[in-house]
Amino acid sequence: MKRLLILIFALAVLASPAWGGGLLIGSGGNSIACTTPICQDTCVMSATEAFEGGSSDCGDGTSVCINTWTGTGTPTGISNSPSGAPDNTACQKSMRFNSVGAPMYSVFDSGSAIARSTYDIDIYMLININSTTLAELGIVLLANWSNLSSGPTNNVSGKLALKFSNPNHFLYMQSSTNSAELEINLNEWNLIQIHLDGTAANSFVSKNGGTTQGVDYASFTRYNAVDGRYLFIGGLDNASGENVDMYFGYVAMSKSIN
């Protein structure tokens, strides 16, 4: 039943014109109405970020967001969103990372560590990967749920990467026991859900609310060494010659009792 509720939550973000918690903006390249997810049932939102509006630093020193983000690397900041976002999702602005040969990321502090065995954590990211320069089987981290404010690659509970295997790109959910992969296309919007279950082996990653194993849904066992507190997004560990240019239309995170 819990997995069904989570699926309904994800699908509603993509499909429902009445989905709550949104911002109303003027007409432009994307939908007139843009929203971020809100909780249903018993979960609690830890972050809801549309990268448009608010009064907190976005991490680039100039733009303002709903939540406070701390940026590393330049230029990190808010750009016009690519067109083609599903109705009622991405706003006119998105957080863009064009990381060339060096790490570039932003981090959100949830305020305190969230017990990994007590809570289910769900991270939702509407992303558009514009272009990449990766070697064959090259991997760049895109998002981490960590317990260190300066640890985008270490001390993690959840670790999502982008992997290139010519000619395809894959979302790569790393695990100490059974990593998961989902193919992803460039230059299109995709809603990614990372479910870090209180029972480590029940974790999964999905694309656009999918449920077909290996196609748009993949189960994995999350890391089970630390409780997360900090959410990192961007190009977390780019090395020389590696480039990922991508947009985050929104990021949202919720927790619920396992």
C-alpha positions as CSV (number, residue, x, y, z in Angstrom):
1,M,0.0,0.0,0.0
2,K,2.9,2.4,0.8
3,R,4.5,1.8,-2.6
4,L,1.1,2.5,-4.2
5,L,0.7,5.8,-2.4
6,I,4.2,6.8,-3.5
7,L,3.4,5.9,-7.1
8,I,0.2,7.9,-6.9
9,F,2.2,10.8,-5.5
10,A,4.7,10.7,-8.4
11,L,2.1,10.4,-11.1
12,A,0.0,13.2,-9.6
13,V,3.0,15.6,-9.9
14,L,3.1,14.9,-13.7
15,A,-0.6,14.8,-14.4
16,S,-2.8,16.7,-12.0
17,P,-3.7,20.3,-12.8
18,A,-4.9,20.7,-9.2
19,W,-1.7,19.5,-7.5
20,G,-1.1,21.8,-4.5
21,G,1.8,23.9,-3.3
22,G,2.4,25.6,-6.6
23,L,3.5,29.0,-7.8
24,L,1.6,30.9,-10.5
25,I,3.7,32.6,-13.1
26,G,3.4,34.4,-16.4
27,S,3.3,32.8,-19.7
28,G,6.6,31.7,-21.4
29,G,8.5,28.7,-22.5
30,N,7.0,26.4,-20.0
31,S,3.6,25.7,-18.4
32,I,1.8,28.7,-16.9
33,A,1.3,26.9,-13.7
34,C,4.4,25.4,-12.0
35,T,4.4,23.3,-8.8
36,T,6.5,21.2,-6.6
37,P,5.2,18.1,-4.8
38,I,3.4,18.2,-1.5
39,C,2.9,15.4,0.9
40,Q,-0.1,13.1,1.1
41,D,-1.0,10.7,3.9
42,T,1.5,10.8,6.8
43,C,4.7,12.1,5.3
44,V,6.4,15.4,6.1
45,M,8.1,17.6,3.5
46,S,11.7,18.3,4.4
47,A,12.3,20.4,1.2
48,T,10.2,21.9,-1.5
49,E,12.2,23.9,-4.1
50,A,11.0,25.3,-7.4
51,F,14.1,27.5,-7.9
52,E,11.8,30.5,-8.4
53,G,10.6,32.9,-5.8
54,G,11.3,32.9,-2.1
55,S,13.9,34.9,-0.1
56,S,16.8,32.5,0.5
57,D,20.2,32.2,-1.2
58,C,20.2,29.8,-4.2
59,G,23.9,29.2,-3.8
60,D,25.0,31.5,-6.5
61,G,25.0,34.7,-4.4
62,T,22.5,36.5,-6.5
63,S,19.3,34.5,-7.0
64,V,16.7,33.7,-4.3
65,C,15.1,30.3,-3.6
66,I,12.5,28.9,-1.2
67,N,15.2,27.0,0.7
68,T,18.8,28.0,1.4
69,W,21.4,26.3,-0.9
70,T,25.1,26.6,-0.6
71,G,27.0,26.5,-3.9
72,T,30.4,25.1,-4.8
73,G,31.9,25.9,-8.2
74,T,31.0,28.5,-10.7
75,P,28.8,29.3,-12.6
76,T,26.2,27.7,-10.4
77,G,22.8,29.4,-10.5
78,I,19.4,30.0,-11.9
79,S,18.8,29.9,-15.6
80,N,15.8,29.9,-17.9
81,S,14.2,26.5,-18.1
82,P,14.4,24.5,-21.3
83,S,11.0,24.2,-22.9
84,G,9.0,21.0,-23.0
85,A,8.4,20.4,-19.3
86,P,5.2,18.4,-18.4
87,D,2.3,20.6,-17.6
88,N,2.2,21.8,-14.0
89,T,5.8,21.0,-13.2
90,A,8.9,23.0,-14.0
91,C,8.7,26.8,-13.7
92,Q,10.3,29.4,-15.9
93,K,13.6,29.1,-14.0
94,S,15.7,26.1,-13.1
95,M,18.9,25.4,-11.2
96,R,21.5,24.8,-13.9
97,F,24.9,23.1,-13.5
98,N,27.3,23.2,-16.4
99,S,30.3,21.5,-14.8
100,V,33.4,21.3,-16.9
101,G,36.3,19.2,-15.6
102,A,35.6,20.1,-11.9
103,P,32.9,19.5,-9.3
104,M,30.0,22.0,-9.3
105,Y,27.1,21.4,-6.9
106,S,24.7,22.9,-4.4
107,V,23.7,21.5,-1.0
108,F,20.6,21.8,1.1
109,D,20.7,21.2,4.9
110,S,17.6,19.5,6.2
111,G,18.5,20.7,9.7
112,S,19.2,17.4,11.5
113,A,20.1,13.8,10.6
114,I,17.1,11.7,9.7
115,A,17.3,8.1,11.1
116,R,17.7,5.8,8.1
117,S,16.0,2.8,9.8
118,T,13.1,4.8,11.2
119,Y,12.0,6.8,8.2
120,D,11.4,6.3,4.5
121,I,13.0,9.1,2.5
122,D,11.7,10.1,-0.9
123,I,13.7,12.5,-3.1
124,Y,11.9,13.9,-6.2
125,M,13.9,15.7,-8.9
126,L,12.6,17.0,-12.2
127,I,15.7,17.0,-14.4
128,N,16.7,17.8,-18.0
129,I,20.2,16.7,-19.1
130,N,21.2,18.9,-21.9
131,S,24.6,17.5,-22.9
132,T,27.5,15.4,-21.6
133,T,31.1,14.7,-22.4
134,L,31.9,11.4,-20.7
135,A,34.4,8.6,-21.5
136,E,33.0,5.1,-22.2
137,L,31.6,3.8,-18.9
138,G,32.3,7.2,-17.3
139,I,30.3,8.0,-14.2
140,V,29.5,11.4,-12.7
141,L,27.5,11.8,-9.5
142,L,24.3,13.9,-9.7
143,A,22.8,13.6,-6.2
144,N,23.8,12.4,-2.8
145,W,22.0,12.1,0.5
146,S,24.9,12.5,3.0
147,N,25.6,13.1,6.7
148,L,28.6,15.5,5.9
149,S,28.1,19.1,4.8
150,S,31.4,18.8,2.9
151,G,31.0,15.2,1.8
152,P,29.2,15.0,-1.5
153,T,30.9,11.7,-2.4
154,N,31.3,10.1,1.0
155,N,29.3,9.1,4.1
156,V,26.1,8.6,2.0
157,S,22.8,6.8,2.4
158,G,21.8,7.4,-1.3
159,K,24.0,8.1,-4.3
160,L,22.7,8.7,-7.8
161,A,25.0,9.0,-10.8
162,L,24.9,9.5,-14.6
163,K,26.7,6.7,-16.5
164,F,27.6,6.6,-20.2
165,S,27.8,3.4,-22.2
166,N,28.0,4.3,-25.9
167,P,25.6,5.4,-27.3
168,N,23.3,5.5,-24.2
169,H,23.1,7.3,-20.9
170,F,21.9,5.7,-17.7
171,L,20.8,6.8,-14.3
172,Y,23.0,4.7,-12.0
173,M,21.8,4.2,-8.4
174,Q,24.9,3.0,-6.5
175,S,24.7,0.4,-3.8
176,S,27.2,-1.7,-1.8
177,T,25.3,-4.8,-2.8
178,N,23.0,-4.4,-5.9
179,S,23.3,-1.2,-7.9
180,A,20.5,-0.2,-10.3
181,E,20.4,1.4,-13.8
182,L,17.7,3.1,-15.9
183,E,18.3,4.4,-19.4
184,I,17.7,8.1,-19.8
185,N,17.5,10.4,-22.9
186,L,19.2,13.7,-23.2
187,N,17.2,16.9,-23.8
188,E,14.0,15.8,-22.2
189,W,12.4,16.3,-18.8
190,N,12.2,13.3,-16.5
191,L,10.8,13.0,-13.0
192,I,13.2,10.9,-10.9
193,Q,12.1,9.4,-7.6
194,I,14.7,8.0,-5.2
195,H,13.0,6.0,-2.5
196,L,15.4,5.2,0.4
197,D,13.4,2.8,2.5
198,G,13.8,2.3,6.3
199,T,14.3,-1.3,5.3
200,A,17.4,-0.9,3.1
201,A,16.6,-3.7,0.7
202,N,13.2,-2.2,-0.2
203,S,14.7,0.9,-1.8
204,F,14.1,1.8,-5.5
205,V,14.6,4.5,-8.1
206,S,11.9,5.3,-10.7
207,K,11.5,7.4,-13.8
208,N,8.3,9.3,-14.5
209,G,6.3,7.2,-12.0
210,G,7.2,3.9,-13.8
211,T,6.8,0.4,-12.3
212,T,8.4,-1.8,-14.9
213,Q,11.6,-3.3,-13.5
214,G,14.7,-2.5,-15.6
215,V,12.8,0.0,-17.8
216,D,11.5,2.8,-15.7
217,Y,11.8,1.3,-12.2
218,A,14.7,-0.5,-10.5
219,S,15.1,-1.8,-7.0
220,F,18.3,-1.6,-5.0
221,T,19.6,-1.8,-1.5
222,R,20.6,1.6,-0.1
223,Y,23.8,2.2,1.9
224,N,23.2,1.4,5.5
225,A,26.1,3.0,7.4
226,V,25.0,6.6,8.1
227,D,21.9,8.7,8.6
228,G,21.4,11.5,6.0
229,R,21.1,15.2,6.6
230,Y,22.5,17.0,3.5
231,L,21.2,16.8,0.0
232,F,23.7,17.5,-2.8
233,I,22.7,18.1,-6.4
234,G,24.8,18.9,-9.5
235,G,28.1,17.5,-10.9
236,L,29.5,16.3,-7.7
237,D,32.8,14.7,-8.8
238,N,33.6,15.7,-12.3
239,A,37.1,15.0,-13.3
240,S,39.3,16.5,-16.1
241,G,37.6,16.1,-19.5
242,E,34.1,15.3,-18.0
243,N,31.2,17.6,-18.5
244,V,27.5,17.5,-17.6
245,D,25.2,20.3,-18.5
246,M,21.8,19.8,-16.8
247,Y,18.8,21.6,-15.3
248,F,16.9,20.8,-12.1
249,G,13.3,22.1,-12.6
250,Y,12.5,21.3,-8.9
251,V,13.7,19.2,-6.0
252,A,11.5,17.9,-3.2
253,M,12.1,15.6,-0.3
254,S,9.8,13.9,2.1
255,K,10.0,11.5,5.1
256,S,7.5,9.1,6.6
257,I,7.6,6.6,9.3
258,N,8.7,3.2,8.0
